[in-house]
């Protein structure tokens, strides 16, 4: 892995990493989305046969297949899913906001009420690997928020079936329906609706470049979580960081995808050398070593800085999806962190904890998006209408605010709606 020094003039270069260029497939995706919008299930059958190699007459997974999936999975996996689901549910229940109101001024009461979305679509990717944990992370927060109906779309295998572990996770998480449809065509189906798949209010969940492009395209027709890119980790460490743990965390990140980014920022030259040596020792032993090697070559770095303040500055500019802080006092350092998807404090807190079981969500912003997005949460599935009520005192308190401003803006009926109420006093 490259070892570089943070210096004047090279910040922009060091911040770079792979990003999904969804614009490159927009023409293809536009044709798919338009076709599904206009032709519904007929188009879904065509694209499922074309891309997944199977012709399906019906897309819905039967309820009994969801239930029976539990008995087809190894007991230890079911226990893992149940415990992870329990922790995720507890954490996301704590995120629930509440209705509130206050007296802004005499006679003026204003507040906010909280309402769930009516229907949500969760995309479950297939392809390189099966990720039941992502099902828990998307469905459970929507369930906790009180969403009326939660549907899932996922690509079928060559036999037309969905992996039992996927169905088991969806069932345990509380999904209402699962459809055997993937790719851009699934996003289009959830956005516009077909004869069998209902339209939703919001689509969440990771996917490939075609799924990402389709989500961007239907945004506005429906809400989406955020554009997803290759996964990334940035580790801040001083001389107290454990080189064995750091090495494994970098390897774990890189095994996601050849485009994944793994970065160590440290004040210690000795730690940097130790980690680099251990990476060379461990890499040949990894089952996904080819993916890891390519990831390190493209987006892996060890960056040397003079101070932890420099490390924090770089991290805030990088805005990582996952930020690990392995320093003498990580809680003190986190006070200055502005941009990160999820933060992991101390030597004993690997990213894998958040990926699977600590309860926090692993659907997180990538590619600088942590500057303006938070990870998926209970609030992602809620609306918050504001509410207000004026008494006679409130009307009088606001007359010298509303009437002059409305008349200045040329909205005379607005002003009159206030005056008429005052005249009726």
Steps between C-alpha positions, in 0.01 A plus 500: 500500500626850416638707786477877446559815700226760529663815365402838363358452154419128504174504699279485190694201365475308829126558529428319173341157485271303272151631438213348308464682169132428452484751215676244280197269508224760509389437141461127563323557830273765354375248242437237770319742733283636218416151379393382844305820560305450177472122479505375860531129565559420133823700513599348833473151352709605201782652706496222759548247222765715331709585806427218747455218249158389619144557380256569783126519468452611861742712699353480849660261749220311673450557873550131573841510327603785729393308808655170387834668430566507875515122524741477206769714662764377745403564862811709569416736211142538621627583848741756352225662295265515798756657733608750235135585431439554872794740535409689183141533617604633845735758352251625243216519752717745695514719188123552489416872527184623671229753431566833670363852524599825664370854553715705264344823627184590686210335321722329238539125537720312253632147489566189305324166458664177384345268243643191325514449125221280368701261282875443465705288260824335613741389229698186584800451271618168359799416287847494659364398841183466706461749785218408740631763741401774253142375512490547877653846465239625253180323606526529880534882519198533268307259722598690815391826335153352445504484119169352384644257244859394435584317178832356387633438150795270438638324190404133454760231445523297177239264644261788558531475877630733768760381750339360817722720718363808322141390554570411865653842565210676330249299703678564832536870423127534432480554123144472371581377149805385305517516119745312278612798293840669494697772326380829358172331407423437869563865586270609217230257615509632856500860380213481251321178590403212274208258491651300787754728671357808674661843478672618818579832663871432554763254374799406715783253483832453320549372147726499196560784256171432317300503824674821611428667165136390513458637853638836387265494203180436696588744778217750513244239404604331825749583771826303525757457777815629326727401209722209604859450389784261588543442873777679691676522836736758644694413815658769721770353725782620718790300644260317736303342212512121477669410167343153488149637532565783254636253246193281523265799477670615180481149355135469601412821321690412184334159463167669428579602148798577272390866513476517881722758674713421806700785656715524814592845625760491778746717689731201556759394238564185702131404495484568126796267434358231726159507332655491152712197598203319649287570193758327284502203738122467528393572142606162353295325767173677415230309309413813299862602447461591132220745580700640794815541293319693229325716757829587673669580169220732391376662822719390791728746683695555819529874561750648743408820684684705760212544744160355580350839414626444145349152504161639603522772234571241233219275623248784490604577142484131405155455665533121527218250506668324796734687734704306755686687775776297668677755717581545865178699554256441212207668680698824516583484130142431392396844628663653194363254243252669265454260209466122530235239430565286810775533762676214681691587816793309649702192413220258588237640262534363146282621213361145489315578826296768325468293186321222682398535859565810712163639391618800299414507130752398237323668207727804496603788272815453291713706259504826703121479559546486878546876471124537446335163571459285808467123487165329469295539818148485638456863401570405138148355493318784674337826397479793741219740413501823694189619682391839631204671665433867572278643767364857482813614686718315252322664207568843648862408577567409136306775319801731480711215362270337246312793347799723408705208362208357298419840349867567421516169310183590309293223658206716598257215559744365758488834680123519467458153651662644812318836497156341466557294810612810690193689381276223637648537847 
